[in-house]
Structures are given as structure tokens and as C-alpha cells.
């Protein structure tokens, strides 16, 4: 079953891309770290790199009229994208995980950054749980770990 998704994309290209790298936007600092990891992984490969921002819209609101505009979200994401030449894709959806499955292909490499916590064995981060879920669905996922000090350095 396909759920309704309204996407504001800039990543459409003619023909199949050489390599599709999808950097999932979480926070600005973590997205910067994920982009750095994606750039390291794809050096000299010239991939199609997309920063995907998923914004869940609650059911009382129509997908065409979310509480936050795509321009506002795009400004936040373009800070990171402008430094790397990545495409920005904003997606308004009802359920983020299912929308993500519609935006990636089986050949995509999804890059997610998360903060390393000393008690990570007790409770996984949201990003770790998403990476595990994507891997269990058969997708390629790169999980970039960062210390709190690295995240704080990338926040500024």
C-alpha cells in the first residue's frame, strides 16, 4: 500500500544515476557529519547525493498545508547542501519510515549520523533504530558515529 507523499525534490535526473547516496537529515550538526561521511565514502565516484528531510504532517492537516512551509525547511537543509553540492529533497508525509521507502531504491546507500553515547547498549538512538530497520528491509546503510564534542563542533 502506498501512502500519500508530497515531495519537493530537486534530484530528478535523466537515466539511472551512477551511485545514489541519500543523507537523511536529522539535525543540522548530524547532517553535516553524515555529509562528511558520504563525501569520504564517495570520493572520485561523482554520485548523485541527496539530503532528504522528512517532515511528518499530522492527520488533521492536509499534506498540501503543513504547519511548516517547505521554504523554511529548505533554508535549514540548504546550509549543509550548499557546501557539498547535494540535492535537497523535502518530503511531507504521514509516516516518515514508509515515505523514506518510497524515496530510496534498493541500490541507494543511506547515510545517517548519530551521537555515540556511553550507555548505547541500554537504549539505541532514534537514528540507530532507523538504521537497523532499514538494514532488516535489505537496504545499505552507513551509520556515522560522533562524540558529543564532534556534534557540538559541527553545530557552529
C-alpha positions as CSV (number, residue, x, y, z in Angstrom):
1,X,0.0,0.0,0.0
2,X,1.4,3.4,-1.0
3,X,0.8,6.3,1.4
4,X,0.3,9.8,0.1
5,X,3.6,11.7,-0.1
6,X,4.1,15.2,-1.3
7,X,7.8,15.8,-2.2
8,X,9.6,19.0,-3.1
9,X,12.5,17.4,-5.0
10,X,15.5,18.7,-6.9
11,X,17.0,15.3,-7.6
12,X,15.3,14.1,-10.7
13,X,17.7,13.2,-13.4
14,X,17.5,11.6,-16.8
15,X,18.7,7.9,-16.8
16,X,19.9,5.9,-13.8
17,X,22.4,7.6,-11.5
18,X,25.8,6.1,-11.1
19,X,25.5,5.9,-7.3
20,X,22.6,7.2,-5.2
21,X,23.7,8.4,-1.8
22,X,20.8,9.5,0.5
23,X,21.8,11.5,3.5
24,X,19.0,11.5,6.0
25,X,18.5,14.9,7.7
26,X,18.1,14.6,11.5
27,X,19.7,17.7,13.0
28,X,21.9,20.3,11.2
29,X,25.0,19.2,13.1
30,X,24.4,15.5,12.5
31,X,23.5,16.1,8.9
32,X,26.8,17.9,8.4
33,X,28.6,14.9,9.8
34,X,26.7,12.5,7.6
35,X,27.5,14.6,4.6
36,X,31.2,14.5,5.5
37,X,31.0,10.7,5.8
38,X,29.2,10.5,2.4
39,X,31.9,12.6,0.8
40,X,34.6,10.4,2.2
41,X,32.9,7.3,1.0
42,X,32.2,8.5,-2.5
43,X,35.4,10.3,-3.3
44,X,36.1,10.3,-7.0
45,X,32.8,8.4,-7.7
46,X,30.7,11.5,-8.6
47,X,27.5,10.2,-7.1
48,X,24.0,11.7,-7.0
49,X,23.9,12.9,-3.4
50,X,20.6,13.8,-1.9
51,X,19.8,15.3,1.5
52,X,16.3,14.0,2.4
53,X,14.3,15.9,5.0
54,X,11.1,14.0,6.1
55,X,8.5,16.1,7.8
56,X,5.5,14.3,9.3
57,X,2.2,16.1,8.9
58,X,-0.4,15.1,11.5
59,X,-3.8,13.9,10.2
60,X,-5.9,16.9,11.0
61,X,-3.7,18.9,8.5
62,X,-3.8,18.2,4.7
63,X,-0.4,17.3,3.1
64,X,-0.8,20.4,1.0
65,X,-0.9,22.7,4.0
66,X,1.6,21.6,6.6
67,X,2.3,23.5,9.8
68,X,5.8,24.4,8.5
69,X,6.5,25.5,4.9
70,X,8.9,23.8,2.6
71,X,10.8,27.1,2.2
72,X,11.5,27.2,6.0
73,X,12.7,23.6,6.0
74,X,14.7,24.1,2.8
75,X,16.7,27.0,4.3
76,X,17.8,24.8,7.1
77,X,18.9,22.0,4.9
78,X,20.5,24.1,2.2
79,X,23.1,25.3,4.7
80,X,24.5,21.8,4.6
81,X,23.8,21.1,0.9
82,X,25.4,24.3,-0.4
83,X,28.8,23.2,0.9
84,X,28.7,19.8,-0.8
85,X,26.7,20.3,-3.9
86,X,24.0,17.9,-2.7
87,X,20.4,18.0,-3.9
88,X,17.7,18.8,-1.3
89,X,14.6,16.8,-1.1
90,X,11.8,17.9,1.3
91,X,9.1,15.3,1.8
92,X,5.8,16.0,3.7
93,X,4.3,12.7,4.8
94,X,2.1,10.9,7.2
95,X,4.6,8.3,8.2
96,X,8.3,9.0,7.8
97,X,9.6,5.4,7.5
98,X,7.1,4.5,4.8
99,X,7.8,7.7,2.9
100,X,11.5,7.0,3.1
101,X,11.0,3.6,1.4
102,X,9.3,5.4,-1.4
103,X,12.2,7.8,-1.9
104,X,15.1,5.3,-1.9
105,X,15.8,2.4,-4.2
106,X,17.3,-0.9,-3.5
107,X,20.6,0.5,-4.9
108,X,20.7,3.6,-2.7
109,X,23.2,4.0,0.1
110,X,21.6,5.7,3.1
111,X,24.0,7.6,5.4
112,X,22.8,8.6,8.9
113,X,24.9,10.2,11.6
114,X,24.1,9.7,15.3
115,X,25.7,10.6,18.6
116,X,27.7,7.9,20.3
117,X,26.5,7.6,23.9
118,X,28.3,5.6,26.6
119,X,25.1,3.8,27.5
120,X,24.2,2.9,23.9
121,X,23.8,-0.7,24.8
122,X,20.8,0.2,27.0
123,X,18.8,2.2,24.6
124,X,19.5,2.8,20.9
125,X,19.2,6.3,19.4
126,X,16.4,7.1,17.0
127,X,19.0,7.0,14.2
128,X,20.3,3.6,15.2
129,X,16.8,2.2,15.3
130,X,16.1,3.6,11.9
131,X,19.4,2.1,10.5
132,X,18.6,-1.3,12.0
133,X,15.1,-1.2,10.5
134,X,16.4,-0.2,7.0
135,X,19.1,-2.9,7.1
136,X,16.4,-5.5,8.1
137,X,14.5,-4.4,5.0
138,X,17.6,-5.1,2.8
139,X,18.9,-1.5,2.3
140,X,22.6,-0.5,2.5
141,X,23.1,1.9,5.5
142,X,26.2,3.7,6.7
143,X,25.9,4.8,10.3
144,X,28.4,7.5,11.2
145,X,29.1,7.8,15.0
146,X,30.1,11.0,16.6
147,X,31.0,12.1,20.1
148,X,29.2,14.9,21.7
149,X,32.1,17.2,21.2
150,X,32.2,16.5,17.5
151,X,28.5,17.2,17.2
152,X,28.9,20.5,19.1
153,X,31.8,21.5,16.8
154,X,29.7,20.8,13.7
155,X,26.7,22.7,15.2
156,X,28.5,26.1,14.9
